[in-house]
Amino acid sequence: DSETIGFDDREQLELSLSSDFLDHYRLSARWLRDIEEGRDLRYTVGLSYFDECFELLLQYERRNFREREIAPENAFFLRINFENLGEIGSSF
């Protein structure tokens, strides 16, 4: 099938956790693992502050994809989401 060239069947395990603490803070984590190759594909850790008007999120992500020209990389994200207005964000 020409639509799936380069995408073999892959067995993966994904685990996501999120926990609110204090009144307006949230800690989150996500982990994605390739079971067949026995390696981590991606993991993410984030801390956010939220209230009824906006959410501010700082997040770290490690991508371990090693396919063709895609090299592993680290990224930090800062996102601000205003309720009923939209969001802005940047990675660094």
RATA-V310748 format. One record per helix or strand of 3 or more residues. SS is the DSSP state (H for helix, E for strand). FROM is the first residue (numbers start at 1). LEN is the number of residues. If there is no record, write none. Layout:
# RATA-V310748
{{SS,FROM,LEN} {SS,FROM,LEN}}
This chain:
# RATA-V310748
{{H,2,3} {E,12,10} {E,25,10} {E,39,12} {E,54,10} {E,73,10} {E,86,6}}
